[in-house]
Amino acid sequence: MTLIPAYRSRPSALHTARAGVGAAFCCSFALVGALYRNPLVLAGAIGGIWLAGMCAGVGREVGRSLRLALPFAVLVAVVNALVYQEGQTVLLRGDEFLGRRWDVTLEATVEGLMNGMRIVVLIAALGGLMSAAVDPDELLKALRRISYRSALTASLATRLVPVLARDASRMSDAGRCRPRPAGRLTIVRAALANALDRAVEVAAALEVRGYALAGKPARSRRPVSRHDLRIGGAALAITVLAIAGLAAGAGHVEAYPTLDVATGPAEVGLACALVALGAAPLLGRSARLGVASA
């Protein structure tokens, strides 16, 4: 089990839809995390991502990405609470150190928690749902006509990162079998040397197969399916709701000097809409018909 999920074909509408449409659906949730700091709206986005993962059969992968994001969110919250001194509600009055007084305020703590929630949304949407439910090969294949070499480089990176992580894990397991287990620095050096050797081998193999002379592929047309329309419609609706809500002033947050977080009907409605749109395109009889078999 790895914290970074790998794509596996599953019988769901999100897996069956074309890669660009699935990526747009995941990026629409990431857009919410980039635009909003309101904890109610961000909680709705997290709920929508989790429901989408459950309906697509990748709930465990999305859950692992949430566990991966949690330490980063806590770190951001702690650093923000310690570094920023703004705010009128002092929770903890510290001593002087390095020429300044280290006080912890309620406003700085809540601001750090909200920024941490934004990180959770971004990692869950892109590193969890998108990594587990969108075929990276199909996604990069769509970029070949724009930049063939960049698409090839990205495709190799997405394939080799899990391989290198597996190599490092096996080296660590083998090291623990020795009477004196190797240190982490030794394992990192061995994994880095193995990665460089593998890079040289892959480059030689690509050169022999003529990848350096390859050009843009011919355009291939694929009919639009009902799953493309459902997933694409949900992605468009989430994007329009996020932008329209921001333009209308929904999700207002003012952390300093006093805390002011909007939790009115607009925020509740936006959060509920995000949760519903995460599950709606993946539920129902039409979402199950015509999906690819796992």
Disulfide bonds with the S-S distance in Angstrom:
none
